[in-house]
Amino acid sequence: MNLQYADGAEQYRSAYLRGLQPDPELWIDEWADEYMRIPRDTGAAEPGPYRTDRTPYAREPMRCLSPSHPAKRVVTKVASQMMKTQIALNWIGGCIHMAPANILMLLPSLGLAKRVSGRVDKTIKATPVLRDRVAGSRSRDSRNTLDTKEFEGGTLFATTAGSAANLAEVSARFIYGDEVDRWDVDVDNEGDPIELAETRGTTFGRNAKFYFSSSPTIKGVSRIEDLFQQGDQRHYYVPCPHCGEHQVLEWTNLKWADDFSWAGYLCCNPDCGALIEEHHKGQMLANGEWRAHAEGDGETVSFTLSALYMPPGWLAWVDLAKQYVKAQAAAARGDLEPMQVFYNTRLAQVWDSAQEMTKASELKARAEEYRLGSVPTGALILTAAVDTQGDRLELLVIGWGEGMERWVIDHQVIQGNPADERTWAALDERLKTRYRHSSGVELAICATAVDSGGHHTDEVYQFCRLRRWRNVFAIKGASKPGRPVIAQRPSKVDVTWRGTTEKQGAELWMIGTDTAKDWIYNRYPLLDGPGALHFSIDLADDFYDQCVAERKITRYVKGHKRIEWVKGKADRNEGLDLLVYNLAMAHYLGLHRNKEAEWSRLHAAVSQGSLFAERVPAAPVEDETEAAESGDKPAAVPSPPPRPSPQPVGRRRSSSNYLTRR
């Protein structure tokens, strides 16, 4: 029996000679027009040979992705279904054919990674030059699986960006990140996944190339928006078919009939003012050009494009108008989610969910003429909250009045490492402070919440364990919708050596932060009366920014709608957290259930001070020197009738054998 064996020497020589050949000079768009095939079984609307002329705006991004182009990073912040993934497929195919090297493809979830990897597999099978270079799928063969595809000169890895291990296992010259705005903010506490992904190409130097694409999400938290701002911010200019004026298609210039029988685009040239009909769009796109709006960092090329540029036969202008009107109607009913979807997926713009919220400048403009450390007339009982940071403790004291009206009484920053006992000793002295009411009565803090999150949980437990009798409690936020502002009962966090909970040990109170933030934000617009928040003129400017640092957004996780509070990556939100913790202490004291009679008793208790206490003036008193010069005598401040300082709330007394147990 004659067996035919492969000539190993010949195979070696041919592979060696191919390796010596330089990278082809074809741009990625030229390669795609010549070789790329869109498979029918992917559900594509236009299968068959790929044609860049169908989407002319995709040519420039593909050229920048070419291995010979000097750009290191390419960013596309574009509307949904605007060729983001197809550009990536063309780039991956061109690299496998012309410049083989390891390729890392990152998706926001494992399910999406499997779907995109399946699309890559079908594309490889439909494109002859790729099918010849990528190892075929065979049983018991790890060279071509759903997430790994080996080819001559490298390997394509398709995985999720949600694991630090996935971002640290391989070295890759080409890295593609899809839908980066849906990636986790911090991967396994190891940092930003964008930076982790780019470290995979460190050893390739300037030969490495990164492609990030996504439709944007929320202002302040959108990664693709940050990457776009980092680049040269290119916009696609198309000429008016009537006057030839090149312009960016803006949503405000789209006009339509009330019955949606027609839609047209108003030329931005005031001398023209023509209404451009949609059948001109194909000609406009073919003659368009990308123009940069910024210099950028010198290595990032960024593009943005809205659904107004979709080619004829895809999404019509009339359909966009219908979606916008529908979202507008929902917004009028108080549902902003459809409008957010329209901004993100159609206009490729970040959604500012704070546009209807109170601004920090508005809060600052309302600052009142009272000093920090003093208690205005309306405040009747005090609570405090402590936020634990890596290098400091922040203290906020709130005065509560009838109907849960609030005044910021004190705000202090205690510098020091929370691992140092001296830092907590300084906080203890602050919490013992008595604040002078305008009537002359000195008020003590009735309840204090100390944040136990972060890296100093044990120190917080120890501080609160010894001060339970003063209503000093360790708390922890639970960001879940529907949670009460404070739990009905605490969790016991001290465990004996036998594994049983210590009944008199430290307690941890869970806080429903989402519920509390809803309550707080809904009352920011109130200027006076129940629920209103008053600010002292002594507060720093950044305190107001911290109070409105977070926005309420809608996310979809595994197909389920989730409402979340988020903040910008560089924004501080300590002020808001402290307001949340103070609200929890007010609920612990039962102030939200107080009737008019209870508030009246508290008001009567603090309205008269001690005979020997000096009444605090409601407004600044004229200086004695200025009064003498004017011939007027300063008015005498009447002394209040004698009355002992009240105890607004009975102290909670308890004992603990935690420190004496065996």
SVG drawing of the C-alpha trace seen along z (x, -y; Angstrom):
<svg xmlns="http://www.w3.org/2000/svg" viewBox="-51 -110 64 112">
<polyline fill="none" stroke="black" stroke-width="0.4" points="0.0,0.0 1.5,-3.3 1.0,-6.2 1.5,-9.8 3.4,-11.8 3.6,-15.6 7.0,-17.0 8.0,-18.7 11.0,-20.5 8.8,-22.0 6.2,-23.1 9.0,-24.7 10.5,-26.6 7.2,-27.9 6.2,-29.1 9.6,-30.7 9.4,-32.6 6.0,-33.9 7.3,-35.1 10.0,-37.1 7.5,-39.0 6.6,-42.5 3.1,-43.5 1.0,-44.2 0.4,-47.9 -3.4,-47.6 -5.5,-49.8 -8.1,-48.0 -10.9,-49.5 -9.2,-48.4 -8.7,-44.9 -12.4,-44.7 -13.6,-45.8 -11.5,-43.1 -11.7,-40.2 -14.4,-40.6 -17.7,-38.6 -20.7,-39.1 -22.3,-35.7 -26.0,-35.1 -26.5,-33.1 -25.6,-36.0 -28.9,-37.7 -27.3,-40.6 -29.6,-42.8 -27.1,-43.0 -25.1,-39.8 -22.4,-39.2 -19.3,-41.1 -18.6,-44.0 -18.8,-47.5 -17.3,-50.5 -19.2,-52.8 -22.4,-51.8 -21.2,-53.4 -18.6,-55.9 -18.1,-57.3 -16.5,-53.9 -13.6,-54.4 -11.6,-56.8 -11.8,-54.8 -10.7,-51.6 -7.7,-53.5 -6.7,-54.6 -6.9,-51.0 -4.5,-49.9 -1.3,-48.5 0.8,-51.1 -1.2,-54.1 0.5,-56.0 -2.6,-56.2 -2.2,-54.1 -5.8,-54.2 -9.0,-54.5 -12.3,-55.4 -15.8,-55.4 -18.6,-56.9 -21.5,-56.2 -25.1,-55.3 -26.3,-51.7 -26.1,-49.6 -23.7,-52.1 -21.1,-49.6 -19.1,-49.5 -18.8,-45.7 -18.4,-45.4 -15.4,-47.8 -13.9,-45.5 -14.5,-42.4 -12.8,-44.0 -9.9,-45.1 -9.5,-41.6 -9.8,-40.0 -7.2,-42.3 -4.8,-41.8 -5.1,-38.0 -4.4,-38.2 -1.8,-41.0 -0.2,-41.4 -0.8,-38.3 -0.3,-38.7 -2.2,-38.0 -5.6,-39.7 -7.7,-40.2 -11.4,-40.9 -13.1,-42.1 -16.9,-42.2 -18.9,-43.5 -20.5,-40.0 -19.7,-36.4 -23.0,-35.9 -22.2,-38.8 -18.7,-37.5 -20.0,-34.1 -22.4,-35.8 -19.7,-38.0 -17.3,-35.1 -19.8,-33.1 -20.2,-35.9 -16.4,-36.0 -16.4,-32.3 -19.1,-32.6 -17.2,-35.5 -14.0,-33.5 -15.8,-30.6 -17.5,-32.9 -14.2,-34.7 -11.8,-32.5 -8.5,-34.2 -9.4,-33.8 -10.7,-30.3 -7.4,-29.2 -5.4,-30.8 -7.5,-29.9 -7.4,-26.4 -10.6,-24.5 -13.0,-23.4 -12.5,-19.8 -13.5,-17.8 -10.8,-17.4 -8.9,-20.3 -8.3,-23.4 -6.9,-25.4 -10.3,-26.6 -13.0,-26.9 -15.7,-29.4 -13.3,-31.8 -10.0,-30.9 -9.0,-30.8 -5.5,-30.0 -4.1,-31.2 -0.7,-31.3 1.3,-34.0 -1.1,-34.4 -4.3,-33.7 -7.6,-35.5 -9.0,-35.5 -12.6,-36.4 -13.5,-36.9 -15.3,-39.2 -13.8,-42.4 -15.4,-41.6 -12.5,-39.6 -9.0,-40.8 -7.6,-37.4 -9.0,-37.7 -7.1,-41.0 -3.8,-39.7 -3.4,-36.3 -2.1,-37.1 0.0,-39.6 -1.7,-41.0 -0.7,-43.5 -4.3,-44.3 -7.0,-44.8 -10.6,-45.5 -13.0,-46.6 -16.7,-46.6 -19.5,-48.5 -17.0,-49.8 -19.7,-51.8 -21.2,-48.6 -17.9,-47.4 -17.5,-47.2 -16.1,-50.4 -13.4,-48.5 -12.4,-45.0 -11.8,-42.9 -10.5,-46.0 -7.5,-46.1 -8.4,-49.3 -9.9,-50.6 -10.4,-47.8 -9.4,-50.1 -6.0,-50.6 -5.7,-46.9 -6.6,-46.0 -4.0,-48.3 -1.2,-46.9 -1.6,-43.7 0.0,-45.5 2.9,-47.1 5.6,-45.0 4.6,-45.9 5.3,-49.6 4.1,-51.8 3.2,-48.7 0.3,-48.0 -3.2,-49.3 -6.3,-49.6 -9.9,-50.0 -12.7,-51.0 -16.3,-51.4 -19.6,-52.0 -22.7,-54.1 -22.4,-56.5 -24.4,-56.3 -24.5,-58.8 -22.7,-62.1 -19.8,-61.9 -19.5,-58.1 -19.3,-57.3 -15.9,-55.8 -16.4,-56.2 -17.1,-59.9 -13.8,-60.2 -11.9,-58.4 -13.6,-60.5 -12.5,-63.7 -9.0,-62.3 -8.7,-62.1 -9.0,-64.7 -12.9,-64.5 -13.7,-64.1 -17.2,-64.9 -18.5,-63.9 -19.3,-66.9 -21.7,-66.4 -22.5,-68.9 -25.9,-70.4 -27.1,-69.3 -28.5,-72.8 -25.7,-75.1 -22.7,-72.8 -22.2,-74.0 -20.5,-71.3 -22.1,-70.7 -22.6,-68.3 -26.1,-66.8 -27.6,-68.0 -30.9,-66.8 -32.3,-70.3 -32.3,-70.9 -34.5,-67.8 -38.1,-68.9 -41.1,-66.7 -44.9,-66.8 -47.2,-66.3 -48.6,-63.2 -45.1,-62.0 -45.9,-62.1 -42.5,-63.6 -39.2,-64.6 -36.5,-66.9 -33.2,-68.4 -32.9,-72.2 -29.6,-73.4 -27.5,-75.3 -26.5,-77.9 -28.7,-81.0 -28.3,-82.1 -29.7,-78.7 -32.2,-77.6 -33.3,-74.7 -35.1,-71.7 -33.0,-68.7 -35.0,-65.6 -33.8,-62.2 -33.2,-60.8 -30.2,-63.2 -28.5,-61.4 -26.6,-58.8 -25.0,-61.6 -24.2,-63.6 -22.6,-60.7 -20.4,-59.9 -19.1,-63.4 -18.6,-63.8 -15.4,-64.2 -14.2,-63.9 -12.9,-67.0 -11.2,-67.2 -12.5,-69.5 -9.5,-69.2 -5.8,-68.4 -6.1,-65.4 -3.2,-63.6 -1.4,-62.9 -2.0,-59.2 -5.8,-58.9 -8.1,-59.3 -11.8,-59.6 -15.0,-59.7 -18.7,-60.4 -21.7,-59.8 -25.5,-59.9 -28.2,-57.8 -29.1,-60.8 -26.2,-59.5 -27.7,-56.0 -27.6,-55.1 -30.9,-55.2 -32.9,-52.0 -31.8,-51.6 -33.4,-53.9 -35.4,-56.7 -35.6,-60.2 -39.3,-59.8 -38.7,-56.8 -36.3,-58.8 -38.9,-61.5 -41.5,-59.0 -39.2,-57.6 -38.3,-61.0 -42.0,-62.1 -42.8,-58.9 -39.9,-59.5 -41.0,-63.1 -44.5,-62.0 -43.0,-59.5 -40.8,-62.3 -43.9,-64.5 -45.3,-61.7 -42.2,-61.6 -40.5,-58.6 -37.1,-59.8 -35.9,-56.3 -37.0,-56.4 -35.4,-59.8 -32.2,-58.5 -32.2,-55.5 -32.8,-57.9 -29.9,-60.2 -27.5,-57.3 -28.4,-54.9 -29.6,-57.3 -27.9,-60.6 -24.7,-59.1 -24.8,-61.7 -24.3,-61.3 -27.5,-61.6 -27.4,-64.1 -30.0,-62.7 -29.3,-65.7 -30.7,-68.2 -34.0,-68.3 -32.2,-68.2 -31.1,-71.0 -27.7,-72.3 -24.9,-72.9 -24.9,-76.6 -28.5,-76.8 -27.9,-75.3 -24.9,-77.7 -27.1,-80.7 -29.5,-79.7 -26.8,-79.8 -28.2,-81.7 -26.7,-84.2 -25.9,-81.9 -22.5,-80.5 -21.4,-76.9 -21.5,-75.8 -24.7,-77.7 -28.2,-76.3 -30.9,-78.4 -34.3,-78.8 -36.1,-76.1 -33.7,-73.3 -34.8,-71.4 -32.7,-68.2 -29.2,-67.2 -27.8,-64.1 -24.4,-63.5 -22.7,-61.4 -19.1,-60.4 -17.7,-59.3 -14.5,-57.2 -11.8,-57.9 -8.3,-56.6 -6.6,-59.7 -9.4,-61.4 -12.8,-61.4 -15.5,-63.8 -18.2,-64.9 -21.5,-66.5 -24.0,-67.7 -27.6,-68.3 -30.3,-70.1 -33.9,-68.8 -37.1,-70.8 -40.8,-70.3 -41.7,-68.3 -38.1,-67.1 -36.8,-70.5 -33.0,-70.5 -30.1,-72.8 -26.4,-72.1 -25.0,-72.9 -21.4,-71.8 -19.0,-70.3 -15.5,-69.3 -12.7,-67.3 -10.5,-65.4 -7.2,-64.7 -5.5,-61.5 -5.2,-57.8 -8.3,-56.0 -5.9,-53.2 -4.5,-55.6 -6.4,-55.8 -5.6,-59.5 -7.8,-60.2 -10.8,-58.5 -10.0,-60.4 -10.2,-63.7 -13.6,-62.6 -14.9,-61.6 -14.1,-65.1 -16.0,-66.6 -19.1,-64.4 -19.1,-65.6 -19.5,-69.2 -22.7,-71.0 -24.1,-73.5 -25.6,-76.7 -29.2,-77.2 -30.4,-80.7 -32.5,-80.6 -29.3,-80.0 -29.9,-76.3 -27.0,-74.0 -27.9,-71.0 -26.0,-67.7 -25.9,-65.2 -28.6,-62.6 -27.5,-59.9 -24.4,-59.4 -23.8,-57.2 -20.3,-56.1 -19.6,-54.6 -18.1,-51.1 -17.3,-50.6 -13.8,-50.7 -10.6,-49.4 -11.2,-50.4 -14.2,-48.3 -12.7,-46.9 -11.7,-50.4 -15.3,-51.6 -16.7,-48.6 -14.4,-49.3 -15.2,-53.0 -19.0,-52.3 -18.9,-49.3 -17.7,-51.4 -20.2,-54.2 -23.5,-52.5 -24.9,-54.2 -24.4,-57.5 -26.3,-56.2 -23.1,-56.0 -23.7,-53.3 -21.7,-51.6 -23.7,-51.7 -23.3,-50.3 -25.1,-51.3 -27.1,-48.8 -27.7,-50.1 -30.8,-48.2 -34.2,-49.7 -37.0,-49.4 -34.8,-49.1 -36.0,-51.2 -33.9,-54.2 -32.7,-52.2 -33.2,-48.5 -35.7,-47.6 -33.0,-46.0 -29.2,-45.8 -27.0,-42.9 -24.7,-41.6 -21.1,-41.6 -19.2,-40.4 -18.7,-36.7 -17.3,-34.8 -14.6,-32.2 -17.3,-29.6 -18.7,-31.0 -21.9,-32.5 -22.9,-36.1 -22.1,-38.4 -25.5,-39.8 -23.9,-43.0 -21.3,-43.4 -21.0,-45.8 -24.0,-46.4 -24.2,-47.1 -27.2,-49.0 -28.0,-48.6 -29.0,-51.8 -31.2,-51.9 -29.1,-54.4 -31.3,-54.4 -34.4,-55.2 -32.6,-57.9 -31.1,-59.6 -34.6,-59.7 -35.9,-61.4 -33.0,-63.9 -33.0,-64.8 -36.7,-65.2 -36.5,-67.9 -33.5,-69.9 -35.8,-72.3 -37.7,-73.2 -36.7,-76.5 -38.6,-76.5 -40.9,-74.3 -41.1,-70.5 -38.2,-68.7 -36.3,-71.8 -32.5,-71.9 -30.7,-75.1 -27.0,-75.8 -24.6,-78.0 -22.6,-80.7 -19.5,-79.1 -19.7,-75.9 -17.0,-75.4 -17.9,-75.6 -17.1,-71.9 -19.6,-70.8 -22.5,-71.8 -20.9,-69.9 -20.6,-66.8 -24.3,-67.0 -25.4,-66.7 -22.5,-64.5 -24.7,-61.4 -27.3,-60.8 -30.0,-58.3 -29.7,-56.1 -31.3,-53.1 -29.2,-50.0 -30.1,-46.7 -28.4,-43.7 -29.1,-40.4 -32.2,-41.8 -33.6,-43.2 -34.1,-46.8 -32.0,-48.2 -32.2,-51.7 -28.9,-52.9 -27.3,-55.9 -23.9,-56.7 -21.3,-59.4 -18.5,-60.6 -15.2,-58.9 -13.5,-62.1 -16.4,-63.4 -16.5,-63.4 -19.8,-62.5 -19.0,-62.6 -21.5,-65.4 -24.3,-63.3 -23.3,-60.3 -23.3,-62.3 -26.8,-63.6 -27.9,-60.0 -26.4,-58.8 -28.0,-61.8 -31.4,-60.9 -30.9,-57.3 -30.2,-58.6 -33.4,-60.8 -35.3,-57.7 -33.7,-55.8 -34.9,-58.5 -38.3,-58.3 -38.4,-62.0 -40.2,-61.1 -43.1,-59.8 -43.4,-62.9 -46.8,-64.5 -47.4,-68.2 -47.7,-67.6 -44.2,-66.1 -42.7,-68.9 -44.5,-71.4 -43.0,-69.9 -39.5,-69.9 -40.0,-73.5 -41.2,-74.5 -38.2,-72.7 -35.6,-74.7 -37.4,-78.0 -36.3,-79.1 -32.7,-78.9 -30.9,-79.1 -30.9,-82.4 -27.1,-82.4 -26.9,-81.5 -26.3,-84.2 -28.9,-84.4 -27.5,-84.0 -28.6,-86.9 -30.7,-85.9 -28.8,-88.4 -25.4,-90.0 -25.4,-92.8 -24.0,-96.2 -20.4,-96.8 -20.2,-98.9 -17.6,-101.2 -19.8,-101.9 -22.8,-102.4 -21.0,-104.9 -19.9,-106.9 -23.5,-107.0 -24.7,-108.0 -26.9,-104.9 -26.6,-102.5 -26.6,-98.8 -29.8,-97.1 -29.7,-95.0 -30.3,-91.3 -33.0,-90.1 -32.1,-87.2 -34.4,-84.1 -36.2,-82.9 -34.5,-80.2 -35.0,-76.6 -32.7,-73.6 -31.3,-72.3 -33.6,-69.6 -32.9,-66.1 -34.6,-65.9 -34.4,-62.1 -33.8,-59.6 -30.4,-58.0 -30.2,-54.4 -28.3,-52.5 -26.8,-49.1 -23.9,-47.1 -21.4,-44.8 -19.2,-42.0 -17.4,-41.8 -14.1,-43.1 -14.2,-40.9 -15.3,-37.6 -13.0,-34.6"/>
</svg>
